[in-house]
Amino acid sequence: MYVLVYIPAFNEEHRIAGVIESVPRDLSGVTQIGVLVVDDGSTDRTGKVAEAAGAGVLRHEVNQGVGGAFHTALE
């Protein structure tokens, strides 16, 4: 089983790496865990920091709010 952890983020450059690193990487019955950050129009380096921490990143050019970020993650 594959689990994808989705994290919406807006201007979280200083916190996002810690959040990504706190995602469990070993769960019973789960063969792979992925992390996806939806950078919701941040004006800082949130997306770059998230990539460096090992997450996949999708980026909105304009902030769409948590609902928009959730919709993007589902797509």
PyMOL Python script that loads the backbone (N, CA, C, O; Angstrom):
from pymol import cmd

cmd.read_pdbstr("""\
ATOM      1  N   MET A   1       0.846  -1.175   0.000  1.00  0.00           N
ATOM      2  CA  MET A   1       0.000   0.000   0.000  1.00  0.00           C
ATOM      3  C   MET A   1       0.893   1.239   0.000  1.00  0.00           C
ATOM      4  O   MET A   1       1.913   1.295   0.686  1.00  0.00           O
ATOM      5  N   TYR A   2       0.481   2.216  -0.780  1.00  0.00           N
ATOM      6  CA  TYR A   2       1.174   3.501  -0.877  1.00  0.00           C
ATOM      7  C   TYR A   2       0.350   4.557  -0.168  1.00  0.00           C
ATOM      8  O   TYR A   2      -0.859   4.645  -0.380  1.00  0.00           O
ATOM      9  N   VAL A   3       0.993   5.363   0.676  1.00  0.00           N
ATOM     10  CA  VAL A   3       0.325   6.462   1.369  1.00  0.00           C
ATOM     11  C   VAL A   3       0.971   7.770   0.922  1.00  0.00           C
ATOM     12  O   VAL A   3       2.194   7.905   0.907  1.00  0.00           O
ATOM     13  N   LEU A   4       0.126   8.725   0.562  1.00  0.00           N
ATOM     14  CA  LEU A   4       0.608  10.057   0.191  1.00  0.00           C
ATOM     15  C   LEU A   4       0.144  11.043   1.249  1.00  0.00           C
ATOM     16  O   LEU A   4      -1.053  11.181   1.503  1.00  0.00           O
ATOM     17  N   VAL A   5       1.088  11.717   1.855  1.00  0.00           N
ATOM     18  CA  VAL A   5       0.791  12.744   2.852  1.00  0.00           C
ATOM     19  C   VAL A   5       0.833  14.086   2.134  1.00  0.00           C
ATOM     20  O   VAL A   5       1.858  14.478   1.575  1.00  0.00           O
ATOM     21  N   TYR A   6      -0.300  14.783   2.159  1.00  0.00           N
ATOM     22  CA  TYR A   6      -0.420  16.077   1.488  1.00  0.00           C
ATOM     23  C   TYR A   6      -0.313  17.192   2.522  1.00  0.00           C
ATOM     24  O   TYR A   6      -0.958  17.141   3.569  1.00  0.00           O
ATOM     25  N   ILE A   7       0.500  18.194   2.224  1.00  0.00           N
ATOM     26  CA  ILE A   7       0.695  19.321   3.136  1.00  0.00           C
ATOM     27  C   ILE A   7       0.474  20.620   2.362  1.00  0.00           C
ATOM     28  O   ILE A   7       1.252  20.944   1.464  1.00  0.00           O
ATOM     29  N   PRO A   8      -0.583  21.371   2.702  1.00  0.00           N
ATOM     30  CA  PRO A   8      -0.734  22.701   2.097  1.00  0.00           C
ATOM     31  C   PRO A   8       0.225  23.665   2.801  1.00  0.00           C
ATOM     32  O   PRO A   8       0.432  23.564   4.010  1.00  0.00           O
ATOM     33  N   ALA A   9       0.802  24.587   2.052  1.00  0.00           N
ATOM     34  CA  ALA A   9       1.764  25.500   2.674  1.00  0.00           C
ATOM     35  C   ALA A   9       1.712  26.870   2.016  1.00  0.00           C
ATOM     36  O   ALA A   9       1.647  26.991   0.793  1.00  0.00           O
ATOM     37  N   PHE A  10       1.740  27.888   2.847  1.00  0.00           N
ATOM     38  CA  PHE A  10       1.789  29.273   2.376  1.00  0.00           C
ATOM     39  C   PHE A  10       2.785  30.027   3.244  1.00  0.00           C
ATOM     40  O   PHE A  10       2.548  30.244   4.432  1.00  0.00           O
ATOM     41  N   ASN A  11       3.896  30.424   2.644  1.00  0.00           N
ATOM     42  CA  ASN A  11       4.949  31.165   3.343  1.00  0.00           C
ATOM     43  C   ASN A  11       5.403  30.455   4.618  1.00  0.00           C
ATOM     44  O   ASN A  11       5.381  31.029   5.707  1.00  0.00           O
ATOM     45  N   GLU A  12       5.813  29.204   4.462  1.00  0.00           N
ATOM     46  CA  GLU A  12       6.267  28.377   5.586  1.00  0.00           C
ATOM     47  C   GLU A  12       7.736  27.976   5.441  1.00  0.00           C
ATOM     48  O   GLU A  12       8.139  26.908   5.901  1.00  0.00           O
ATOM     49  N   GLU A  13       8.513  28.814   4.816  1.00  0.00           N
ATOM     50  CA  GLU A  13       9.923  28.526   4.549  1.00  0.00           C
ATOM     51  C   GLU A  13      10.682  28.049   5.797  1.00  0.00           C
ATOM     52  O   GLU A  13      11.524  27.157   5.698  1.00  0.00           O
ATOM     53  N   HIS A  14      10.398  28.620   6.941  1.00  0.00           N
ATOM     54  CA  HIS A  14      11.156  28.309   8.157  1.00  0.00           C
ATOM     55  C   HIS A  14      10.625  27.084   8.902  1.00  0.00           C
ATOM     56  O   HIS A  14      11.277  26.608   9.830  1.00  0.00           O
ATOM     57  N   ARG A  15       9.455  26.563   8.517  1.00  0.00           N
ATOM     58  CA  ARG A  15       8.864  25.439   9.233  1.00  0.00           C
ATOM     59  C   ARG A  15       8.679  24.186   8.396  1.00  0.00           C
ATOM     60  O   ARG A  15       8.593  23.088   8.946  1.00  0.00           O
ATOM     61  N   ILE A  16       8.617  24.325   7.087  1.00  0.00           N
ATOM     62  CA  ILE A  16       8.195  23.209   6.230  1.00  0.00           C
ATOM     63  C   ILE A  16       9.136  22.016   6.304  1.00  0.00           C
ATOM     64  O   ILE A  16       8.669  20.877   6.288  1.00  0.00           O
ATOM     65  N   ALA A  17      10.433  22.234   6.382  1.00  0.00           N
ATOM     66  CA  ALA A  17      11.369  21.103   6.442  1.00  0.00           C
ATOM     67  C   ALA A  17      11.110  20.256   7.689  1.00  0.00           C
ATOM     68  O   ALA A  17      11.126  19.027   7.611  1.00  0.00           O
ATOM     69  N   GLY A  18      10.876  20.886   8.821  1.00  0.00           N
ATOM     70  CA  GLY A  18      10.593  20.148  10.052  1.00  0.00           C
ATOM     71  C   GLY A  18       9.310  19.352   9.968  1.00  0.00           C
ATOM     72  O   GLY A  18       9.229  18.236  10.482  1.00  0.00           O
ATOM     73  N   VAL A  19       8.306  19.921   9.319  1.00  0.00           N
ATOM     74  CA  VAL A  19       7.038  19.207   9.149  1.00  0.00           C
ATOM     75  C   VAL A  19       7.256  17.982   8.260  1.00  0.00           C
ATOM     76  O   VAL A  19       6.778  16.892   8.576  1.00  0.00           O
ATOM     77  N   ILE A  20       7.966  18.154   7.167  1.00  0.00           N
ATOM     78  CA  ILE A  20       8.242  17.043   6.256  1.00  0.00           C
ATOM     79  C   ILE A  20       9.041  15.955   6.972  1.00  0.00           C
ATOM     80  O   ILE A  20       8.736  14.769   6.841  1.00  0.00           O
ATOM     81  N   GLU A  21      10.046  16.351   7.717  1.00  0.00           N
ATOM     82  CA  GLU A  21      10.882  15.387   8.436  1.00  0.00           C
ATOM     83  C   GLU A  21      10.113  14.650   9.521  1.00  0.00           C
ATOM     84  O   GLU A  21      10.515  13.556   9.918  1.00  0.00           O
ATOM     85  N   SER A  22       9.015  15.223  10.011  1.00  0.00           N
ATOM     86  CA  SER A  22       8.240  14.569  11.076  1.00  0.00           C
ATOM     87  C   SER A  22       7.251  13.525  10.549  1.00  0.00           C
ATOM     88  O   SER A  22       6.643  12.799  11.335  1.00  0.00           O
ATOM     89  N   VAL A  23       7.088  13.445   9.233  1.00  0.00           N
ATOM     90  CA  VAL A  23       6.185  12.448   8.652  1.00  0.00           C
ATOM     91  C   VAL A  23       6.800  11.065   8.866  1.00  0.00           C
ATOM     92  O   VAL A  23       7.951  10.841   8.493  1.00  0.00           O
ATOM     93  N   PRO A  24       6.046  10.135   9.461  1.00  0.00           N
ATOM     94  CA  PRO A  24       6.584   8.785   9.673  1.00  0.00           C
ATOM     95  C   PRO A  24       6.955   8.140   8.340  1.00  0.00           C
ATOM     96  O   PRO A  24       6.234   8.296   7.354  1.00  0.00           O
ATOM     97  N   ARG A  25       8.050   7.434   8.305  1.00  0.00           N
ATOM     98  CA  ARG A  25       8.509   6.779   7.079  1.00  0.00           C
ATOM     99  C   ARG A  25       8.351   5.263   7.136  1.00  0.00           C
ATOM    100  O   ARG A  25       8.659   4.561   6.173  1.00  0.00           O
ATOM    101  N   ASP A  26       7.870   4.770   8.266  1.00  0.00           N
ATOM    102  CA  ASP A  26       7.716   3.329   8.433  1.00  0.00           C
ATOM    103  C   ASP A  26       6.403   3.053   9.156  1.00  0.00           C
ATOM    104  O   ASP A  26       6.288   3.274  10.361  1.00  0.00           O
ATOM    105  N   LEU A  27       5.422   2.572   8.412  1.00  0.00           N
ATOM    106  CA  LEU A  27       4.126   2.225   8.981  1.00  0.00           C
ATOM    107  C   LEU A  27       3.793   0.783   8.619  1.00  0.00           C
ATOM    108  O   LEU A  27       4.011   0.355   7.486  1.00  0.00           O
ATOM    109  N   SER A  28       3.277   0.055   9.560  1.00  0.00           N
ATOM    110  CA  SER A  28       2.917  -1.338   9.333  1.00  0.00           C
ATOM    111  C   SER A  28       1.930  -1.462   8.170  1.00  0.00           C
ATOM    112  O   SER A  28       0.916  -0.765   8.133  1.00  0.00           O
ATOM    113  N   GLY A  29       2.229  -2.340   7.235  1.00  0.00           N
ATOM    114  CA  GLY A  29       1.350  -2.581   6.096  1.00  0.00           C
ATOM    115  C   GLY A  29       1.504  -1.586   4.959  1.00  0.00           C
ATOM    116  O   GLY A  29       0.840  -1.719   3.931  1.00  0.00           O
ATOM    117  N   VAL A  30       2.362  -0.597   5.122  1.00  0.00           N
ATOM    118  CA  VAL A  30       2.568   0.425   4.095  1.00  0.00           C
ATOM    119  C   VAL A  30       3.932   0.197   3.454  1.00  0.00           C
ATOM    120  O   VAL A  30       4.949   0.152   4.146  1.00  0.00           O
ATOM    121  N   THR A  31       3.950   0.054   2.144  1.00  0.00           N
ATOM    122  CA  THR A  31       5.210  -0.205   1.451  1.00  0.00           C
ATOM    123  C   THR A  31       5.963   1.063   1.081  1.00  0.00           C
ATOM    124  O   THR A  31       7.186   1.049   0.944  1.00  0.00           O
ATOM    125  N   GLN A  32       5.225   2.165   0.920  1.00  0.00           N
ATOM    126  CA  GLN A  32       5.872   3.421   0.537  1.00  0.00           C
ATOM    127  C   GLN A  32       5.053   4.594   1.051  1.00  0.00           C
ATOM    128  O   GLN A  32       3.823   4.574   1.016  1.00  0.00           O
ATOM    129  N   ILE A  33       5.755   5.615   1.531  1.00  0.00           N
ATOM    130  CA  ILE A  33       5.103   6.837   2.001  1.00  0.00           C
ATOM    131  C   ILE A  33       5.699   8.003   1.217  1.00  0.00           C
ATOM    132  O   ILE A  33       6.915   8.191   1.194  1.00  0.00           O
ATOM    133  N   GLY A  34       4.839   8.774   0.582  1.00  0.00           N
ATOM    134  CA  GLY A  34       5.273   9.949  -0.156  1.00  0.00           C
ATOM    135  C   GLY A  34       4.763  11.212   0.510  1.00  0.00           C
ATOM    136  O   GLY A  34       3.764  11.186   1.229  1.00  0.00           O
ATOM    137  N   VAL A  35       5.443  12.304   0.271  1.00  0.00           N
ATOM    138  CA  VAL A  35       5.030  13.599   0.808  1.00  0.00           C
ATOM    139  C   VAL A  35       4.873  14.569  -0.356  1.00  0.00           C
ATOM    140  O   VAL A  35       5.774  14.725  -1.180  1.00  0.00           O
ATOM    141  N   LEU A  36       3.712  15.217  -0.408  1.00  0.00           N
ATOM    142  CA  LEU A  36       3.416  16.209  -1.432  1.00  0.00           C
ATOM    143  C   LEU A  36       3.066  17.527  -0.763  1.00  0.00           C
ATOM    144  O   LEU A  36       2.131  17.601   0.034  1.00  0.00           O
ATOM    145  N   VAL A  37       3.816  18.560  -1.091  1.00  0.00           N
ATOM    146  CA  VAL A  37       3.531  19.904  -0.583  1.00  0.00           C
ATOM    147  C   VAL A  37       2.889  20.694  -1.711  1.00  0.00           C
ATOM    148  O   VAL A  37       3.424  20.752  -2.819  1.00  0.00           O
ATOM    149  N   VAL A  38       1.747  21.300  -1.431  1.00  0.00           N
ATOM    150  CA  VAL A  38       1.149  22.237  -2.375  1.00  0.00           C
ATOM    151  C   VAL A  38       1.514  23.634  -1.872  1.00  0.00           C
ATOM    152  O   VAL A  38       0.946  24.139  -0.903  1.00  0.00           O
ATOM    153  N   ASP A  39       2.475  24.235  -2.560  1.00  0.00           N
ATOM    154  CA  ASP A  39       2.925  25.592  -2.241  1.00  0.00           C
ATOM    155  C   ASP A  39       1.888  26.544  -2.814  1.00  0.00           C
ATOM    156  O   ASP A  39       1.812  26.746  -4.026  1.00  0.00           O
ATOM    157  N   ASP A  40       1.102  27.117  -1.938  1.00  0.00           N
ATOM    158  CA  ASP A  40      -0.085  27.870  -2.334  1.00  0.00           C
ATOM    159  C   ASP A  40       0.213  29.349  -2.560  1.00  0.00           C
ATOM    160  O   ASP A  40      -0.340  30.219  -1.887  1.00  0.00           O
ATOM    161  N   GLY A  41       1.103  29.618  -3.525  1.00  0.00           N
ATOM    162  CA  GLY A  41       1.395  31.000  -3.901  1.00  0.00           C
ATOM    163  C   GLY A  41       2.343  31.715  -2.956  1.00  0.00           C
ATOM    164  O   GLY A  41       2.302  32.940  -2.841  1.00  0.00           O
ATOM    165  N   SER A  42       3.192  30.965  -2.285  1.00  0.00           N
ATOM    166  CA  SER A  42       4.130  31.579  -1.331  1.00  0.00           C
ATOM    167  C   SER A  42       5.031  32.601  -2.008  1.00  0.00           C
ATOM    168  O   SER A  42       5.369  32.472  -3.185  1.00  0.00           O
ATOM    169  N   THR A  43       5.410  33.610  -1.247  1.00  0.00           N
ATOM    170  CA  THR A  43       6.337  34.621  -1.747  1.00  0.00           C
ATOM    171  C   THR A  43       7.733  34.411  -1.181  1.00  0.00           C
ATOM    172  O   THR A  43       8.647  35.182  -1.473  1.00  0.00           O
ATOM    173  N   ASP A  44       7.902  33.368  -0.371  1.00  0.00           N
ATOM    174  CA  ASP A  44       9.219  33.033   0.165  1.00  0.00           C
ATOM    175  C   ASP A  44       9.738  31.759  -0.523  1.00  0.00           C
ATOM    176  O   ASP A  44       9.293  31.438  -1.624  1.00  0.00           O
ATOM    177  N   ARG A  45      10.641  31.052   0.090  1.00  0.00           N
ATOM    178  CA  ARG A  45      11.270  29.871  -0.513  1.00  0.00           C
ATOM    179  C   ARG A  45      10.616  28.561  -0.057  1.00  0.00           C
ATOM    180  O   ARG A  45      11.282  27.525  -0.040  1.00  0.00           O
ATOM    181  N   THR A  46       9.355  28.581   0.303  1.00  0.00           N
ATOM    182  CA  THR A  46       8.675  27.381   0.793  1.00  0.00           C
ATOM    183  C   THR A  46       8.862  26.195  -0.144  1.00  0.00           C
ATOM    184  O   THR A  46       9.247  25.117   0.309  1.00  0.00           O
ATOM    185  N   GLY A  47       8.602  26.361  -1.417  1.00  0.00           N
ATOM    186  CA  GLY A  47       8.704  25.264  -2.370  1.00  0.00           C
ATOM    187  C   GLY A  47      10.109  24.705  -2.484  1.00  0.00           C
ATOM    188  O   GLY A  47      10.292  23.488  -2.502  1.00  0.00           O
ATOM    189  N   LYS A  48      11.094  25.568  -2.561  1.00  0.00           N
ATOM    190  CA  LYS A  48      12.490  25.133  -2.672  1.00  0.00           C
ATOM    191  C   LYS A  48      12.938  24.375  -1.431  1.00  0.00           C
ATOM    192  O   LYS A  48      13.619  23.355  -1.531  1.00  0.00           O
ATOM    193  N   VAL A  49      12.556  24.873  -0.272  1.00  0.00           N
ATOM    194  CA  VAL A  49      12.920  24.208   0.982  1.00  0.00           C
ATOM    195  C   VAL A  49      12.227  22.849   1.079  1.00  0.00           C
ATOM    196  O   VAL A  49      12.831  21.876   1.530  1.00  0.00           O
ATOM    197  N   ALA A  50      10.967  22.780   0.659  1.00  0.00           N
ATOM    198  CA  ALA A  50      10.230  21.513   0.679  1.00  0.00           C
ATOM    199  C   ALA A  50      10.883  20.493  -0.248  1.00  0.00           C
ATOM    200  O   ALA A  50      11.021  19.324   0.115  1.00  0.00           O
ATOM    201  N   GLU A  51      11.283  20.923  -1.434  1.00  0.00           N
ATOM    202  CA  GLU A  51      11.980  20.014  -2.359  1.00  0.00           C
ATOM    203  C   GLU A  51      13.276  19.508  -1.761  1.00  0.00           C
ATOM    204  O   GLU A  51      13.584  18.319  -1.846  1.00  0.00           O
ATOM    205  N   ALA A  52      14.037  20.408  -1.154  1.00  0.00           N
ATOM    206  CA  ALA A  52      15.313  20.030  -0.542  1.00  0.00           C
ATOM    207  C   ALA A  52      15.112  19.037   0.602  1.00  0.00           C
ATOM    208  O   ALA A  52      15.996  18.231   0.889  1.00  0.00           O
ATOM    209  N   ALA A  53      13.951  19.096   1.253  1.00  0.00           N
ATOM    210  CA  ALA A  53      13.640  18.185   2.357  1.00  0.00           C
ATOM    211  C   ALA A  53      13.086  16.850   1.858  1.00  0.00           C
ATOM    212  O   ALA A  53      12.802  15.960   2.659  1.00  0.00           O
ATOM    213  N   GLY A  54      12.930  16.707   0.538  1.00  0.00           N
ATOM    214  CA  GLY A  54      12.519  15.433  -0.024  1.00  0.00           C
ATOM    215  C   GLY A  54      11.070  15.305  -0.441  1.00  0.00           C
ATOM    216  O   GLY A  54      10.629  14.213  -0.798  1.00  0.00           O
ATOM    217  N   ALA A  55      10.323  16.384  -0.404  1.00  0.00           N
ATOM    218  CA  ALA A  55       8.911  16.343  -0.796  1.00  0.00           C
ATOM    219  C   ALA A  55       8.749  16.642  -2.280  1.00  0.00           C
ATOM    220  O   ALA A  55       9.565  17.345  -2.877  1.00  0.00           O
ATOM    221  N   GLY A  56       7.695  16.105  -2.862  1.00  0.00           N
ATOM    222  CA  GLY A  56       7.267  16.553  -4.174  1.00  0.00           C
ATOM    223  C   GLY A  56       6.542  17.873  -3.971  1.00  0.00           C
ATOM    224  O   GLY A  56       5.919  18.074  -2.929  1.00  0.00           O
ATOM    225  N   VAL A  57       6.607  18.761  -4.925  1.00  0.00           N
ATOM    226  CA  VAL A  57       6.002  20.086  -4.760  1.00  0.00           C
ATOM    227  C   VAL A  57       5.170  20.450  -5.989  1.00  0.00           C
ATOM    228  O   VAL A  57       5.632  20.341  -7.125  1.00  0.00           O
ATOM    229  N   LEU A  58       3.946  20.879  -5.742  1.00  0.00           N
ATOM    230  CA  LEU A  58       3.102  21.511  -6.750  1.00  0.00           C
ATOM    231  C   LEU A  58       2.935  22.955  -6.311  1.00  0.00           C
ATOM    232  O   LEU A  58       2.801  23.231  -5.118  1.00  0.00           O
ATOM    233  N   ARG A  59       2.943  23.888  -7.273  1.00  0.00           N
ATOM    234  CA  ARG A  59       2.908  25.301  -6.893  1.00  0.00           C
ATOM    235  C   ARG A  59       1.768  26.038  -7.560  1.00  0.00           C
ATOM    236  O   ARG A  59       1.552  25.925  -8.767  1.00  0.00           O
ATOM    237  N   HIS A  60       1.042  26.794  -6.755  1.00  0.00           N
ATOM    238  CA  HIS A  60       0.065  27.754  -7.271  1.00  0.00           C
ATOM    239  C   HIS A  60       0.792  29.081  -7.446  1.00  0.00           C
ATOM    240  O   HIS A  60       1.573  29.481  -6.582  1.00  0.00           O
ATOM    241  N   GLU A  61       0.543  29.751  -8.535  1.00  0.00           N
ATOM    242  CA  GLU A  61       1.129  31.074  -8.743  1.00  0.00           C
ATOM    243  C   GLU A  61       0.469  32.122  -7.848  1.00  0.00           C
ATOM    244  O   GLU A  61       1.097  33.106  -7.459  1.00  0.00           O
ATOM    245  N   VAL A  62      -0.814  31.897  -7.526  1.00  0.00           N
ATOM    246  CA  VAL A  62      -1.587  32.810  -6.690  1.00  0.00           C
ATOM    247  C   VAL A  62      -2.217  31.996  -5.566  1.00  0.00           C
ATOM    248  O   VAL A  62      -2.682  30.878  -5.789  1.00  0.00           O
ATOM    249  N   ASN A  63      -2.232  32.555  -4.363  1.00  0.00           N
ATOM    250  CA  ASN A  63      -2.817  31.867  -3.218  1.00  0.00           C
ATOM    251  C   ASN A  63      -4.286  31.560  -3.476  1.00  0.00           C
ATOM    252  O   ASN A  63      -5.065  32.450  -3.818  1.00  0.00           O
ATOM    253  N   GLN A  64      -4.657  30.289  -3.310  1.00  0.00           N
ATOM    254  CA  GLN A  64      -6.030  29.845  -3.526  1.00  0.00           C
ATOM    255  C   GLN A  64      -6.694  29.361  -2.248  1.00  0.00           C
ATOM    256  O   GLN A  64      -7.855  28.953  -2.266  1.00  0.00           O
ATOM    257  N   GLY A  65      -5.971  29.404  -1.152  1.00  0.00           N
ATOM    258  CA  GLY A  65      -6.524  28.950   0.120  1.00  0.00           C
ATOM    259  C   GLY A  65      -6.404  27.444   0.273  1.00  0.00           C
ATOM    260  O   GLY A  65      -6.061  26.735  -0.674  1.00  0.00           O
ATOM    261  N   VAL A  66      -6.690  26.966   1.473  1.00  0.00           N
ATOM    262  CA  VAL A  66      -6.516  25.556   1.773  1.00  0.00           C
ATOM    263  C   VAL A  66      -7.429  24.677   0.916  1.00  0.00           C
ATOM    264  O   VAL A  66      -7.047  23.562   0.559  1.00  0.00           O
ATOM    265  N   GLY A  67      -8.626  25.157   0.581  1.00  0.00           N
ATOM    266  CA  GLY A  67      -9.526  24.400  -0.270  1.00  0.00           C
ATOM    267  C   GLY A  67      -8.960  24.219  -1.677  1.00  0.00           C
ATOM    268  O   GLY A  67      -9.049  23.135  -2.254  1.00  0.00           O
ATOM    269  N   GLY A  68      -8.387  25.267  -2.215  1.00  0.00           N
ATOM    270  CA  GLY A  68      -7.769  25.181  -3.533  1.00  0.00           C
ATOM    271  C   GLY A  68      -6.561  24.268  -3.518  1.00  0.00           C
ATOM    272  O   GLY A  68      -6.340  23.505  -4.458  1.00  0.00           O
ATOM    273  N   ALA A  69      -5.773  24.345  -2.445  1.00  0.00           N
ATOM    274  CA  ALA A  69      -4.600  23.471  -2.323  1.00  0.00           C
ATOM    275  C   ALA A  69      -5.040  22.013  -2.208  1.00  0.00           C
ATOM    276  O   ALA A  69      -4.422  21.126  -2.798  1.00  0.00           O
ATOM    277  N   PHE A  70      -6.099  21.767  -1.453  1.00  0.00           N
ATOM    278  CA  PHE A  70      -6.621  20.404  -1.321  1.00  0.00           C
ATOM    279  C   PHE A  70      -7.090  19.861  -2.669  1.00  0.00           C
ATOM    280  O   PHE A  70      -6.802  18.716  -3.016  1.00  0.00           O
ATOM    281  N   HIS A  71      -7.801  20.671  -3.412  1.00  0.00           N
ATOM    282  CA  HIS A  71      -8.278  20.272  -4.735  1.00  0.00           C
ATOM    283  C   HIS A  71      -7.102  19.934  -5.666  1.00  0.00           C
ATOM    284  O   HIS A  71      -7.153  18.947  -6.400  1.00  0.00           O
ATOM    285  N   THR A  72      -6.068  20.738  -5.631  1.00  0.00           N
ATOM    286  CA  THR A  72      -4.885  20.479  -6.439  1.00  0.00           C
ATOM    287  C   THR A  72      -4.245  19.152  -6.044  1.00  0.00           C
ATOM    288  O   THR A  72      -3.836  18.382  -6.913  1.00  0.00           O
ATOM    289  N   ALA A  73      -4.154  18.882  -4.766  1.00  0.00           N
ATOM    290  CA  ALA A  73      -3.561  17.621  -4.298  1.00  0.00           C
ATOM    291  C   ALA A  73      -4.369  16.432  -4.780  1.00  0.00           C
ATOM    292  O   ALA A  73      -3.795  15.409  -5.151  1.00  0.00           O
ATOM    293  N   LEU A  74      -5.687  16.544  -4.782  1.00  0.00           N
ATOM    294  CA  LEU A  74      -6.528  15.443  -5.250  1.00  0.00           C
ATOM    295  C   LEU A  74      -6.370  15.194  -6.735  1.00  0.00           C
ATOM    296  O   LEU A  74      -6.422  14.048  -7.183  1.00  0.00           O
ATOM    297  N   GLU A  75      -6.180  16.246  -7.497  1.00  0.00           N
ATOM    298  CA  GLU A  75      -6.003  16.099  -8.949  1.00  0.00           C
ATOM    299  C   GLU A  75      -4.736  15.344  -9.239  1.00  0.00           C
ATOM    300  O   GLU A  75      -4.406  15.115 -10.402  1.00  0.00           O
TER     301      GLU A  75
END
""", "prot")
cmd.dss("prot")
cmd.show_as("cartoon", "prot")
cmd.util.cbc("prot")
cmd.orient("prot")
